[in-house]
Amino acid sequence: MTSPAIDFLSSHSFPDLAAAVRAVIASTAATWERAVRQALPTADRLTMEQLRDDLPKVLDQVANVLKSSQRYATNTLVDMTPSHGGVRHDQGYKLDEVLVENSLLRATLIQQVIGYLKRNLESAETLALNAALDIAFGRALVRFVDHLTNQLKAATEAQSKYLSFLSHDLRGGLNGVFLMIEVLKRELAGETRLAETVDDLDVMRRSLLDTVATMDRFLHAERFRKGKVQVHPTRVSLKNLLGECAAHFSYQAKEKNVQLHVDMPHDMEIESDKELLLLIFQNLFSNALKYTNAATKVMIKGQCGPDSCRISVIDEGPGIAPEKLAGLFDPFARGETHGQPGVGLGLSIARQAAQYLQAKLWAESQVGKGASFIVELSKHLKKNDQSHLNTPLPQA
């Protein structure tokens, strides 16, 4: 391992500075501890035994590096300092707290050394002392960040396993519940005295549908995160696809007394991926029905030009404030929810699916006047061309 700091320390010797560092180890540790307690009153409790054992050893090796002009001394410091980063991670420290600790230690040590020498440090001494501390802090921080990275990786893998469980075991169980509800509804439909029970079964059915829809959004989000989405272009009739989506949400629209109206001047076929198109419009339809007011309508309007088609999903809901529009497609972002259920993944998934189709998706809205979600689709999608995913799509 080499760096300008290591090269400098390996070719210079500072015996007076080394003696000063070694002489103030105990006072530096005590002063640093008090400063950390004052600066980080909410930080996790310091392990004092670890502090007393590790810090003197590190500072003693810093003194060895300053005294010696041999590379082995610097290499020893490089090898021994990562353990402090590991300890701080195990103690539950945050990265900014570790940075504060390091900053306080640097300031404390320099102050103690100047007091011992009874003079200001020369420029070469300042450079050498800071270089030695940079090596010590840098290696410790690398270890700390490595621990954080491994922790995040483990958490992500656990999440993936949990989502796999959702997609197989739990989903299969819920499908069985759906079937039982439908059987019970048919058996009880002719019993007038059990009409309220049938209504309760409908409530259960709606609740399960919401749960399954949320599960599906998490699963789709995981697929996009892992990059496991493949684009398979084929000829798609937009009018048929939008009609299919409208039919899928007809029951939900009827319950809310909302009219779903698809207005396509004429049928238009485009070259695209049908599954990703369905994913986009199902999320946009669901969002529109969720936020539109009861006894209103959701309009789906389409028009096509020579090279592209533009589809608008328009609701008559409360609208979206201007400051909310910019982050509306971020994961877990939600507009004016007004008590509506959801986790804020639908629009994020729709945007990611649109990117795979080299399409643009944006929102336009005025508070109190509803919202429009517009998708601009290319008529011709190149197979497996995903270079556009690295370039943010422009907002309209």
Secondary structure, DSSP 8 states (H G I E B T S, - for coil): ---HHHHHHTT---HHHHHHHHHTHHHHHHHHHHHHHHH-TTS----HHHHHHHHHHHHHHHHHHHH--SHHHHHHHHHHTHHHHHHHHHTT--HHHHHHHHHHHHHHHHHHHHHHHTS---HHHHHHHHHHHHHHHHHHHHHHHHHHHHHHHHHHHHHHHHHHHIIIIIHHHHHHHHHHHHHHHHHHTT-GGGHHHHHHHHHHHHHHHHHHHHHHHHHHHHHHHHT------EEEEHHHHHHHHHHHTHHHHHHTT-EEEEE-SS--EEEE-HHHHHHHHHHHHHHHHHHS-TT-EEEEEEEE-SSEEEEEEE--SS---HHHHTTTTSTT--S--TT----S-HHHHHHHHHHHTT-EEEEEE-TTS-EEEEEEEESB--TT--GGGGS-----
